[in-house]
Amino acid sequence: MASGGTEAFPDLGKHCQHRDCNQLDFLPFTCDGCQQVFCLEHRSYKSHSCPKSDHNSRKVVVCEACSMSIETTGNVGQDKKAILQKHLKSGICDPTKKKKPTCPVKRCKEVLTFSNTSTCKTCHIKVCLKHRFPADHACSRGASASVANGLWNNRFLAAFG
């Protein structure tokens, strides 16, 4: 079988090298992983089950002590724990640089600590004391909770009235 084209134009296009396809494609794609030629339908790594799909990808491990990301791309076969141990012993790891949690409210940069953190009872989000009320942090269920409280108050007042 010819590598591509037609009888009139033998060098035009190439056949898809996917095992179930073999479609003649006039704008073929060459996979940068396995170097095979594919049609539009089979050009992605996933669609042709490319064995080298992650050859260009970068892999990292995040250190829990300092929140620094350590690249593990070239370390095939090395355990993540061993890479983290090497990082801890290298002197680069500085636990004081770890990012502290901050209040999730827009434009609030308050660092959440043990003494200034409040957990909302309706949406269960940890916020600073300044934004502890549902109306102050755009609580997702704050409106329904206040309506429910209003109905309960009305029933309570009706019982005495």
Beta strands, then each sheet from edge to edge (+ up, - down):
strand 1: 14-15
strand 2: 24-25
strand 3: 29-30
strand 4: 37-38
strand 5: 60-62
strand 6: 69-71
strand 7: 117-119
strand 8: 126-128
sheet 1: 1+ 2-
sheet 2: 3+ 4-
sheet 3: 5+ 6-
sheet 4: 7+ 8-
end
